[in-house]
Amino acid sequence: MAQYTPPPPRICPACDGFAFVAVTLGGRDHRGHLRTVTAHCPACQGTGTATARRIREGARA
């Protein structure tokens, strides 16, 4: 009997699935840790997946 496997999630084309990254600000704090900021992908709002779009094929005549 065949098992149902769900389709893989669509990866966001803007960030290639890396939805958020830590960017260093340069330098270290007084304890020696790197100062970083988190940046989220604006296209997928930090999820890493894109929503499926319906593509309309041609116009009705």
DOPA-849300 format. One record per residue (C-alpha): residue in three letters; x, y, z. Coordinates in steps of 0.05 Angstrom, whole numbers, padded with zeros to 5 digits, always signed. Example, Ala and Ser with C-alpha at 12.3 -4.5 7.8 and 13.67 -1.06 7.14 Angstrom:
ala+00246-00090+00156;ser+00273-00021+00143;
***
This chain:
met+00000+00000+00000;ala+00028+00068-00019;gln+00040+00120+00034;tyr+00021+00192+00024;thr+00080+00239+00028;pro+00064+00313+00032;pro+00099+00358-00018;pro+00160+00395+00007;pro+00148+00467+00028;arg+00163+00520-00023;ile+00228+00555-00007;cys+00227+00631-00008;pro+00262+00656-00071;ala+00286+00720-00037;cys+00325+00687+00020;asp+00333+00614-00004;gly+00303+00588+00061;phe+00350+00627+00107;ala+00295+00670+00136;phe+00335+00707+00188;val+00408+00721+00198;ala+00452+00750+00252;val+00493+00809+00227;thr+00554+00832+00266;leu+00558+00906+00281;gly+00634+00904+00287;gly+00671+00906+00352;arg+00657+00872+00418;asp+00622+00892+00482;his+00658+00899+00549;arg+00651+00824+00563;gly+00683+00805+00496;his+00619+00782+00460;leu+00606+00802+00388;arg+00550+00852+00380;thr+00498+00826+00331;val+00430+00845+00304;thr+00378+00798+00275;ala+00352+00813+00205;his+00288+00780+00178;cys+00271+00768+00105;pro+00218+00819+00085;ala+00189+00774+00031;cys+00170+00715+00076;gln+00168+00752+00144;gly+00220+00704+00173;thr+00187+00638+00157;gly+00233+00615+00101;thr+00176+00589+00058;ala+00136+00623+00004;thr+00062+00618-00006;ala+00038+00582-00068;arg+00010+00628-00121;arg-00041+00610-00172;ile-00017+00625-00241;arg-00073+00644-00289;glu-00060+00614-00356;gly-00084+00661-00410;ala-00144+00706-00411;arg-00214+00684-00430;ala-00235+00708-00498;
***
